[in-house]
Amino acid sequence: MPEGPARPAHTGGRAKAMSLLAHSRRLTTRTATLTATAMIALGLGAAPSVAEAGNSPGPRMQRHLDEVTAATKRYKRVDVALRDGYLASDRCEEKRGVGAMGYHYINPKFAADRRIRPLHPEQLLYLPTRSGGRRLAGVEYSRADADQDVSTDSDRPAFYGRRFNGPMAGHFPGQPIHYDLHVWLFQDNPEGVFARYNPEASC
């Protein structure tokens, strides 16, 4: 009987190609893993974990928040905040149907510093008490936008990988276009610790 048509002798070539593809994928995965590990180790723009992607902190972020809480709890006494350079404000920020931010006590020295220093927040957030006093609710980090252009964000700062909101227009006369990040350390916020407004707070 006549022999059938000969099969192309490409089996070995195909196997070699598949082997090279698998090797390439392994290298790509390993490179990505090493890059991410290096970024986290250096603290350079490391992406937040799934738990930190929203307004709820994961374990690593919570450790940083605990440090800030320990460093700022002394400002539960308003006189201590004033002594340390924070300026009192009579303007309580609230948005109908959304919630409140409260009174912003800003420290001009920290605000003028381009660095974000976690243990020295630029602003303290206070809420009114029934007796007419002020109680500490959280802190706010802020930085003026370098080019004062809301359409660009190449200088967006971050708090241990958590990117700031903005750039946005100032909230009061004289405040420049800026980035900010609210951190509700001393007042529960159902929207999360990094939410801008607190629906359970009011002025």
N, C-alpha and C positions, 0 to 999 in steps of 0.2 A: 504493500500500500504506500502511496506517496506520503511523505512527511508533511505535516502542517507547516504553516509559516513560522519562521523562527521568532522567538520573543526577544525584544530589545534587551540588551545586556546593560540595564540601568539600575538594577537592584542595589548594587554596592554604592553607586553614586547617591541614590536616594537616602540610604542609611547614613551616609557621611553627612549629607545636608541636614538631616533631622538631628544628628548628634551636635552639629555646629549651632543649630538654632536653640537647642536645649541649653548648651553651654552659654550662649549669648544671653538667654533669659536669666540664667543663674547669676551672671555677672551684673545684669541690670538691677535685679532684686537686691543683690549684695551691696551694690553702689548706693542705691536709694536708702537702704538701711543704715549704712555707714554715715551717709550725709545727714540723715535725720538725727542719728545719735550724736554726731558732732555739733549740730545746731542746738540740741537740747543742752549738751554739756557746756556750750559757750553762752547759752541764753540768747541766741541770735534768731529772733523771729520764729521760735519754735511754735508750731501749730498747737492749739489747745486740744486736750483730749476730747472724746465724744461728750463726756460729762461737763466739760468746760466750754463747749462750743456755744451754749446758750448763756443764760444768766445764772446757772447753778455751778458752783466750783467743784472740781474734782479734789481728791486727797492732796495732791501736790500743791494746787492753788490754795487750798484751805490752810495749809501750813504757813504760806506767805500772809494770808489774811489774819491769821492768829498773831503773827508778829506785828502787823500794823495795829491790830486791836490793843495789844499790850503797850505799844508805843504812844497811842493817842487817847487811851482811856482817861488819862489825867485831865483831858479837856472837857470831861463831864462837868468840871467846875469852870464856868465861863470866865471867871477872873484869872484863872491860870492861862487860858487861851489868849486873853487880852495882854497879859504880862509877857507872853511869848511872841507877841507881834501880830496876832490876828486882829483884824478890825471888825468891830461890831457893825451889823447891818439891820435896818428896820424894814427891809423889803423881803417879804416872804413869797417865794415863787410857788404858784399853784395853777393847775390847768383844770378847768371844769370838766368833770367826767373822766379824768385821767388820774389825778392825784396831785401830790405836792412834792416839791424838792426841799422846801423849807427856807430858812435864812442861811445865806452864804457868808461866812466869816472868812475873808481872804487875808492871806499873809503876803504883803507886797514883796518882801525879800524872796520868798520862795517862788512867787509868780514871775519875778524877773529873771529867775534862773532857768535856763533852757533845759537843764537836767531834770529828769523825773526821779525823785528820791522817795521811795515808798514809805519810809518812816517819817517823812516830813511833807505831808500833803499840802498842796497850795491853798485848799479851802476846807473848812469844817462846816458840816450841815447840822443846823439846829432846828428843832420844832418847838412850837409854843406849848406851854403847860397851862393847866386850868387856873393856876395861881398867878399867871402872868409872867412866869419865868421862861427860861429856855433849857431844853434838854438835848444832849448830843444824840444825833441819829446816825451820822455817818461822816464820810470824808469825800472830797472830790479832788481828783487830779486834773490839772489843765495845763495847756501850753498854747501860746499864740501861734497861729499858722504863719510860717515863714514868709510866704509870698502874698498872704492876705487874698487868696483866690480860692473860693469854695469849690472850684472845678478841678483842683489838683490836690493830691494827698501824699506826695512823695516823702514828706517829713512826718507822717503819722506816727505818734509814739505808742508804746505798749507798756503794760504793767505785767511783767512776768509772762509775756506771750499774749496777754489779753489786749487786743487792739482798742484804741480809744474811739469814741464816737466823733463824727465830724469829717472835715471842717464845717463849722457852722457860724452863723452870724452871732454877734454878742447878745446876751440876754438883758443887758441894761446899758444905758448911755455910757459910752467910753470904753466898753469891753470890745476888744478886737475880734476878728474872725479867729476861731480857736478850735482846739480839740479838747474833749473832756471825758472823764470816766467817773461815774458816781459809784460809791461802794457803801452799801447799807450795812454797817458793822454793828450798830447798837439799836437798830429798829428793824423788826421783821418786815420783809417785803415779799408778798405773794408772787410778785413778778420776777423775783430773783435778786441776788445781792448786787448785781451790776446794772439793774434797771435804772433808767433815768428818773422816772417818777414812781412814787409809792402810793398806790391806790388807797391804802389804809391811813395815810397821813393827810393832814389838812392844816390850813393856816387859820 
